[in-house]
Amino acid sequence: MQAAKKRFWWTAAGVVLLAFVTAVAFSAYLRPEMLVSFGDILSFCAALIK
């Protein structure tokens, strides 16, 4: 049971890291005026998760 719990948290941490890296890479290619909208969308999604 303990090993499964540890594996779950490592997987969750990997998914969060992948999502963060993807968001950074995606936002790097956006124009500056679109960056604000993208930030608002990320803030909204983060608020939904909480």
C-alpha positions as CSV (number, residue, x, y, z in Angstrom):
1,M,0.0,0.0,0.0
2,Q,2.8,2.4,0.9
3,A,4.6,1.8,-2.4
4,A,1.4,2.5,-4.4
5,K,0.9,5.7,-2.5
6,K,4.5,6.8,-3.2
7,R,4.2,5.9,-6.9
8,F,1.0,7.9,-7.1
9,W,2.7,11.0,-5.8
10,W,5.7,10.6,-8.1
11,T,3.3,10.3,-11.0
12,A,1.3,13.3,-9.9
13,A,4.5,15.3,-9.5
14,G,5.6,14.3,-13.0
15,V,2.3,15.3,-14.5
16,V,2.4,18.7,-12.8
17,L,6.0,19.2,-14.0
18,L,5.1,18.3,-17.5
19,A,2.1,20.6,-17.5
20,F,4.2,23.5,-16.2
21,V,7.0,22.9,-18.8
22,T,4.4,22.7,-21.6
23,A,2.7,25.9,-20.4
24,V,6.1,27.7,-20.3
25,A,7.0,26.5,-23.8
26,F,3.6,27.4,-25.2
27,S,3.6,30.8,-23.7
28,A,7.0,31.5,-25.1
29,Y,5.6,31.3,-28.6
30,L,2.6,33.6,-27.9
31,R,2.6,37.3,-28.7
32,P,2.8,39.5,-25.6
33,E,-0.8,40.7,-25.8
34,M,-1.9,37.0,-25.8
35,L,0.3,36.2,-22.8
36,V,-2.1,38.1,-20.5
37,S,-5.0,36.0,-21.7
38,F,-3.1,32.8,-21.4
39,G,-2.1,33.8,-17.8
40,D,-5.8,34.5,-17.0
41,I,-6.7,31.1,-18.3
42,L,-4.0,29.4,-16.2
43,S,-5.2,31.3,-13.1
44,F,-8.7,30.3,-13.7
45,C,-7.7,26.6,-14.1
46,A,-5.6,26.8,-10.9
47,A,-8.6,28.3,-9.1
48,L,-10.7,25.4,-10.3
49,I,-8.2,22.9,-9.0
50,K,-8.2,24.4,-5.5
